[in-house]
Amino acid sequence: MNSNPRQLQLLEEVRQRQSATVEQLAEILEVTLQTVRRDIQKLAEMGLLVRFHGGVRMPSATVENIAHPRRQTMHAEGKTRIAKAIAQAIPNGCSLILNIGTTTEAVAKALMRHQGLRVITNNLNVAAILSSNADCEVIVAGGVVRTRDRGIVGEAAVDFIRQFKVDIAVIGISAIEADGSLRDFDLREVKVAQTIIQQSREVWLAADRSKFDRQAMVELAKWNQIDRLFTDAPPPAHFASLLQDAEVQCTVAE
């Protein structure tokens, strides 16, 4: 790689965030928007970055997610803020479904002081966390346990979830593409998540900033199936009309 120090710094900033807008990079690097765009153009031509409308992201496969231990540390502070905002919005004495994902695991940690919750989950990590809350009843879906993240998937999990109708589903997502489709990598996981959406009176999406303009293979839902979005930074500008048209309430966790 034959790049100047500024381009190396730009690449490192995007690597840490997984994605960034042109404006963010210009502010961090203390250069003009035009300079950032020229650097992005060069790095994209070298295959080191992928451009999208208004920003840039790291190249990633559309068929396989980042490993669970790495996802636990990525954007951890933002996920914690999202989890606290969601926990503040969840009343005591309600029924929930939490699905697979490191952000939903952060939500489980933020619910440790809640009382009277009945939580259904296909995530053994969530179950382990909330089982320490004596005022919370945890119901675990049956099915195939994925060894990489202890998520429960498959037709048995789908059939199990269909037995319930809950107040709120809090779901995570791997990718939100520019067209507004919400996507993930494992068809079996998506089938369970789609059933969770169907069996919930309200659907809340927990997604940190890195999920926007990311790609994945399997479509899970559209914005009009989501009631509330909780994120850690304002979504990229081109999502504003999509959220407005779908009447999604967006909460940016401070």
N, C-alpha and C positions, 0 to 999 in steps of 0.2 A: 504494500500500500504506500503510494507516494502522495502524502497529504501534509498540509501545513499544521502547526500546533492547534490553530483555531478549529480546523476541521476535525482533528482528533478529539478535541474537547466537546465539540458538537455531537460527535458520535457517542462519546461516553455519556453525555447528558441524556440522549435518547435511549441508550442502553439501560440506564438506571430507571427511566420512566416507562420504557417500552413504547411510548408515543409522546409527541409534543407538537404544539402549534408553532408556526413560524414566529408569531409574536412572542411566545414564551422564550424561544431560543434567542431571538434578537435581544430581549431584555437580559437574559442570563449572560450572554456573550458580550453585551454592550457594543453591538454593531447594528447596522441598518438592516431593514427587512430585505433589501436587495442583496446584501452580502450573504445573508442566511440562505436566500433562495439559490444563489450561485453555488454555495457550498453543498446544499442539499442535492442540487442537480448533479454535481460531480460524484457525490457519494452514492446516489441512486444509480448512476451509470455504472459504477463499480460493483453494484449488487449488494452494497452494505446497508442501504436504507430503502424503504418503500414509501413513496409519496402518496398522500391522499389530499382531498380538498382542504387546503388551509393548514396542512401539517405533514408530519412524517412519522413513521413507525419502524420498528425493527422488523426484518423479514421473519416470517414464521410460517410453519406448515399449517395447512387448513385441515389436516386429518388427525393431528395428535396434539393434545394440550401439553403445557409446561408441567413438569413433574410437581407433585403435591408439596414436597418439602420446600422447593424454591418458591412456589406460589404462596406459601405461608409467610415468607419474609418479604415478598414483593408488595410494595404499597401498604405495608402493615399499619402505618400511622393513619393513612386514609381509611382503611377498612375499619379501624377502631372507631374513628369519628362517625362513619356510616352506621356502625353497630350501635353506638350510643344514641344516635338520632332515632333509629328504629325502635330501640328499647323504650325511649321516652314516649313514643307514639303508641306503643302497645299497652292496652289497659290490663290490669289484673283481672283474673277470672275469665279469660277468653281461651278459645281453641285455636291452635296454630299448626301449620305444617312448615317445617324447615327442610330444604332439600340439600343436595350435595354442593360443597364449595367451601373454600376457606373464608369467604365473607360471611356465609351463614354460620360458620363455626364461631366467628367473632361475635355475631349476634347472640348466639347461645351463651357466650361468656357474659355479655351485657345484660342478660335476663336472669342472672343468678339471684337477684333480690326480689324478683317478681313473685306474686302469690297467686295460687289458684289457677295456674296455667295447665292446660292439657295439650301436650306437644306430640305430634306425629312426625316421624322423620325416617328417611331412608339413608341417613348418614350416621354411622356408628360413632364418629367423633362428636357429633352434636349430642347423641344419646349419652355418651360418657361424661360430657361436660354437665348437662342438665340433670343427670341422675344424682348429682351432688346437691341439688336444690330440693329440700324436703317438701317444699310447697308446690312442686311441679310434678305432674304425672307424665311420664314419657312412654310413648307407644312406638315400637320399632317395627318397621315394615319387614316382611320376609322377602327372600329372593337371593340372588347371587351377590356375594360380597367381592368387590374389586379390591385386590390386594394393594394396589398403588395408593388408594386414598380412603379405603374402608367405606366407600359408597355402596349402596344396595340397589341393584338394577334387575331388569328382567320382567317377564310376564307375571310372575308371582307378586312382585312389588306393585305392579299396575293393578292387579286384581285386589290387593290389600287396600290400596288407597281409595279405590272405588266404593268402599264400604262407608266412607266418612263424608261429612260436609262440614267444613271448618269456617271460622270467622275470617281468618287471615292466613294467606300463604306468603311466606318470605322466601323468595327464590333468588339464587345466584345465576350468573350467565358467564359464558366464556368470551363471547364476541357480540358486538352490536355493529352491524355493517351500515354503510352510508345510506342504503335504501330503507333503513329502519327495521330490517329483519333481525330478530334476536336468535343467536345461533350457539350451538355447542358441537362437541366432537364425537360423542358416543351416542349412537342411535338408541341404544337401550336406556341410557340415562335420559335422553330427550323424551322417550315415550312415557317414562315415569313423571317427568316434569310437566308434560302436557296434561296428564291425568290430574296432577296436583292443581293445575290452573282450573280445570273443569270442576273440581270438587271444593272450590274455595269461593267464599262470598266476595272477598277482596284479594287482589294479587299485588304484592309489593315487590318491586325489583331492587335488589341491592347490587350496585355495579360501580366499581371505582373507575377513575378516569382512563385507565389503560384499556378498558373494554371497548371504548368507542373507536370506531373505524378499524376494528380488528376483524379478521376473517376466520370463519370456521365452516365446516362442511354441512352440518345438519341444521335446518331451520326448526326452532323450538316454538316461536310465537311471533306475533306482530304487536306493535305498540297499543292497538286498540283492545288488547287482552290484558293490559296492565293498568292498574288504578293509580299507583304511586311509584315514583322513582326516587331512590335515595342514592346520592353519589357524593364524592368528595371535592368536586370542582365543577363549575358550570360546564355543561355539555358543549361540544363544538357548535358553532353558530348554525351550521346547516341542519342540526337536529331540532332547532327551535320550532319550525313549522310542523314537523312530524309530531312532536309532543303536544303542541297546541291542537292540532287536528284530531288527535286521539284523546284529548282531554285528560292527559296524564299530569297529575300533580307532582312537580319536581321539587325535592328538598335537597339543597346543597348543605352538607354537614360542615359547620364551621369548626 
